[in-house]
Amino acid sequence: MTLRISLAQISSSSDPAANLATVEKQVNAAADAGSRLVVFPEATMQRFGGSLAHVAQPLDGPWADAVRECAARAGITVVAGMFTPADNGRVRNTLLVTGGGVDTHYDKIHLFDAFGFAESDTVAPGTEPLVVTVEGVGIGLATCYDIRFPGLFQTLADRGATLTVVAASWGAGPGKVDQWTLLARARALDSTTFVAACDQADPAATGEKVHGATPLGVGHSIVASPTGAVLGQLDSSPGILTVDIDTDLVAQVRATLPVLANRRY
C-alpha cells in the first residue's frame, strides 16, 4: 500500500500561540496535498533557548488540545514537538501524536548532552520506545539525538515499525548537516524501514542572527527508503516535503537484506 506523508519544516518562535497558527496552516497544507500523516519538528511548541519549565503544559492542556482540534478538523494524524512537566523543575521533551484515531505521546529517550549543550539540565528522559498505527502502517517515533542510536531504530522495527519519523531541532556546526542526512539514511539501512526526519528550518536562512550552542535547526528534512535511497529532501529554508511511502518495499528489502534477522547483538 501507499502512505502519503508530509514533513513540515518550520522555524518555531518563542511564542507558543504563534507556533500554533503555523501548525494549523501546515496541517491544512498537508491535508490538501492528500497526506495522512504530517510531522513537525521537535520544539514546535517553543524553540529552545527560553525557559522550558515556564512553557511546559500537560498533555491535556490548551496547547495540546489545540493541536488535537486542528488534526481532527483536517482528518489526518499530526506529530508535533512540545514540552510537558516533569519532576524536580525539569520538563519532558515530548512528541504529541494525535488525529486519525491516534492519541498518544513519546518522550525523548536520548538527551542531547553533546557539542556544548546539556539538555539533561532541564529535561528528564523518557524510557519507552513507541510505535503507533496510522492507516494500518506501523510508525515508530524518535526525537533528534535519538537518531544517533541504531538500537532504538531496530527496536522500533522489531515492534512493527515500517516507517520511523524523527522530529528534530538539530544543532548547527561544521559537518552537522552532513551528519544529519547521513544518520537518517544509515538508520533506514540499520532497521530496513523508511525514515522520515523533520528538522526545524535554519533561522539563518531567513536572516536571523544565531549565537551560542542552542540547537535551533539546520533544515534539510529528509525521507530515506529502507535501502538508504533519498526519496525527498528540503534545503535549509522553511518548507513542506510530501512523499509517498510504498510500504510493500519493506518486506521486499527484508527478504533480500535480512539484517534484523541476521544480527547477533
Secondary structure, 3 states (H helix, E strand, C coil): CEEEEEEEECCCCCCHHHHHHHHHHHHHHHHHCCCCEEECCCCCCCCCCCCHHHHCCCCCCHHHHHHHHHHHHHCCEEEEEEEEECCCCCEEEEEEEEECCEEEEEECCCCCEECCEEHHHCEECCCCCCEEEECCEEEEEEEHHHHHCHHHHHHHHHCCCCEEEEEECCCCCCCHHHHHHHHHHHHHHHHCCEEEEEECCCHHHHCCCCCCCCCCCCCCCEEECCCCCEEEECCCCCEEEEEEEECHHHHHHHHHCCHHHHCCC
